[in-house]
Amino acid sequence: MYFGVIMKKIVARHLWLFLVFCFLSVFAVGSVGFLAYTIIKQSPGSVDLRAKESLDPSKVGGAVLVTNFGKIEIKFDKTGAPNTVSNFIKLADEGFYDGTRFHRIVKGFAIQGGDPLSKDKSLVAQWGHGGPGYTFADEIHSEDQMLAGTLVMANEGKDSNGSQFLILTADSSWLNGQNTIFAKVVLGMDVVLAIGNLDAGVTGIPSREVVLSEIILK
């Protein structure tokens, strides 16, 4: 009983010290957390966790295709192929094309890319058969001219557009009226021709990898 009385006196005497200690501990933890948050937020190399700013397609007039052979700058034909251009911009903005390969080369005609299956080497037998999971209608006009540097949609027949596209390396009038034109090369045609001159096998797969690392919309 005497021991219990002594313990009560000790607790009563030091209770305020205990409460002060708890308060200071909570304050210290909060301060450290706030300081860490401030440092991370203000750090130039910190990751921005805010949602990605939505893209306004109406302000996008072209794009830069970044490859391991160099950059290819293109200008969109929004007047002649508004739906096709919108689809390309949407896929590019989502990163759909990042890491794909130019999987088919036909010398004196075109280089072909845009197949998501081409990201995976183990699926090489299926390259050329991939897409975004949907198709959409052609936008073809009688005045269309298939000239070198033109970007056209690859297709498997009428209204079968998806994500795959061709960049023509030579004038190809025989293709007029068959594919949708949606852009043209304005800079980097030398890069296109360098890719188009690579040796390719019977399936068109180039002897050297041609990777489209990213598309920068502008």
C-alpha positions in Angstrom: 0.0 0.0 0.0 2.8 2.4 0.9 4.5 1.6 -2.5 1.2 2.5 -4.3 1.0 5.9 -2.6 4.6 6.6 -3.6 3.9 5.7 -7.3 0.9 7.9 -7.3 3.0 10.8 -6.0 5.7 10.1 -8.7 3.1 10.0 -11.5 1.4 13.2 -10.3 4.7 15.0 -10.0 5.9 14.0 -13.5 2.7 14.0 -15.4 3.1 17.4 -16.8 6.6 16.5 -18.0 5.1 13.5 -19.8 2.4 15.7 -21.5 5.0 18.2 -22.5 7.1 15.4 -24.0 4.1 14.1 -26.0 3.3 17.6 -27.3 6.9 18.3 -28.4 7.1 14.8 -30.1 4.0 15.5 -32.2 5.2 19.0 -33.1 8.6 17.6 -34.1 7.2 14.9 -36.3 4.8 17.4 -38.0 7.6 19.9 -38.6 9.9 17.3 -40.2 7.1 16.1 -42.4 6.2 19.6 -43.6 9.9 20.4 -44.2 10.3 17.3 -46.2 7.2 18.0 -48.3 8.5 21.6 -48.9 11.9 20.4 -50.0 10.5 17.8 -52.4 7.9 20.2 -53.9 10.5 22.9 -54.6 13.2 20.5 -55.8 13.9 21.0 -59.6 14.2 17.3 -60.1 11.2 16.3 -58.2 8.3 14.3 -59.7 5.2 16.3 -60.4 2.3 14.2 -59.0 -0.4 16.5 -60.5 -2.6 15.2 -63.2 -1.3 15.6 -66.7 -2.6 18.8 -68.3 -5.2 18.0 -71.0 -4.1 18.4 -74.6 -6.0 20.8 -76.9 -5.8 19.1 -80.3 -6.8 22.3 -82.0 -3.5 23.9 -81.0 -1.4 21.0 -82.4 -0.2 21.6 -86.0 2.5 19.0 -86.3 4.8 16.6 -84.5 8.4 15.4 -84.3 9.0 11.7 -84.7 12.1 10.9 -82.7 14.0 7.8 -84.0 17.4 6.3 -83.4 18.3 7.5 -86.9 17.3 11.1 -86.2 14.2 13.3 -86.0 11.5 13.6 -88.6 9.2 16.7 -88.3 5.8 16.5 -89.9 2.9 18.9 -90.5 -0.7 17.6 -90.2 -3.4 18.0 -92.9 -6.3 18.9 -90.7 -8.4 20.2 -93.6 -8.2 17.0 -95.7 -8.1 14.4 -92.9 -9.4 15.9 -89.6 -10.5 12.6 -88.1 -7.3 10.8 -89.0 -5.2 13.6 -87.6 -7.2 13.7 -84.4 -6.7 9.9 -84.0 -3.0 10.2 -84.6 -2.7 13.1 -82.1 -4.7 11.1 -79.5 -2.6 8.0 -79.8 0.7 10.0 -79.8 -0.4 12.0 -76.7 -1.1 8.7 -74.9 2.3 7.4 -75.7 0.9 4.6 -77.9 3.7 4.9 -80.5 6.6 5.2 -78.0 8.9 2.2 -78.5 7.4 1.0 -81.7 9.5 0.1 -84.7 9.5 0.9 -88.4 8.9 -2.8 -89.1 8.5 -2.7 -92.9 10.7 -1.1 -95.6 10.1 -1.3 -99.3 12.9 0.5 -101.2 11.7 3.1 -103.6 8.3 3.2 -102.0 7.8 3.7 -98.2 8.7 2.9 -94.6 5.9 1.6 -92.4 5.4 2.0 -88.6 2.8 2.4 -85.9 2.2 -1.3 -85.0 2.1 -1.7 -81.2 3.1 -5.4 -81.6 6.5 -4.2 -82.9 7.5 -3.2 -79.4 8.0 -6.8 -78.6 10.8 -8.7 -80.5 9.2 -12.1 -79.5 6.1 -11.1 -81.6 8.1 -10.5 -84.8 6.1 -13.0 -86.7 3.0 -10.9 -86.0 4.5 -7.5 -86.8 2.2 -5.6 -89.2 -1.0 -7.0 -87.7 -1.4 -4.8 -84.7 -3.6 -1.8 -84.0 -5.4 0.3 -81.4 -8.3 -2.1 -81.1 -10.6 -0.2 -83.5 -10.8 1.0 -87.1 -12.2 4.1 -88.6 -13.3 5.5 -92.0 -11.1 6.7 -94.9 -10.7 10.4 -95.7 -9.7 10.2 -99.4 -10.1 13.0 -102.0 -9.8 13.0 -105.8 -7.1 15.7 -105.7 -4.8 13.6 -103.3 -1.3 13.2 -104.6 1.0 10.5 -103.2 4.3 12.3 -103.2 7.6 11.6 -101.5 7.5 12.7 -97.9 3.7 12.1 -97.6 2.3 10.3 -94.6 -0.6 8.0 -95.3 -2.5 5.5 -93.3 -1.8 1.8 -93.9 -4.9 -0.2 -94.3 -6.3 -3.6 -95.2 -9.1 -2.3 -97.4 -11.8 0.3 -97.3 -12.3 2.1 -93.9 -9.8 -0.2 -92.0 -7.5 2.6 -90.6 -6.1 2.1 -87.2 -2.6 3.2 -86.0 -0.2 2.0 -88.7 1.1 4.5 -91.2 3.5 4.9 -94.2 6.0 7.6 -95.0 6.5 7.6 -98.7 10.1 7.7 -99.9 9.2 8.3 -103.5 6.3 9.6 -105.6 3.7 6.8 -105.9 0.9 8.0 -108.0 -0.4 4.4 -108.4 -1.5 4.7 -104.8 -3.8 7.7 -105.4 -7.3 7.2 -104.1 -6.4 4.2 -102.0 -5.1 5.5 -98.7 -5.7 8.5 -96.5 -3.1 11.3 -96.5 -2.9 13.0 -93.1 0.5 14.7 -93.0 3.8 15.5 -94.8 7.4 15.7 -93.8 8.7 19.3 -93.5 12.1 18.5 -91.9 14.2 15.3 -91.7 13.5 13.8 -95.1 17.2 12.7 -95.1 16.3 10.6 -92.1 13.4 9.0 -93.9 15.5 8.2 -96.9 18.3 6.7 -94.7 15.8 4.4 -93.1 14.2 3.6 -96.5 17.6 2.6 -98.0 18.3 -0.1 -95.3 18.4 -3.6 -96.5 15.3 -5.6 -95.7 14.2 -9.2 -95.9 11.3 -10.7 -97.8 8.9 -9.5 -95.0 10.3 -6.0 -95.2 11.9 -6.1 -91.7 15.0 -3.8 -91.9 18.5 -5.2 -91.3 18.9 -2.7 -88.5 16.4 -1.8 -85.8 14.6 1.5 -86.4 12.9 2.5 -83.2 10.4 5.4 -82.8 11.2 6.4 -79.2 8.6 9.1 -78.9 6.4 11.6 -80.8 6.6 15.2 -79.7 3.4 17.1 -80.5 3.8 20.8 -81.4 
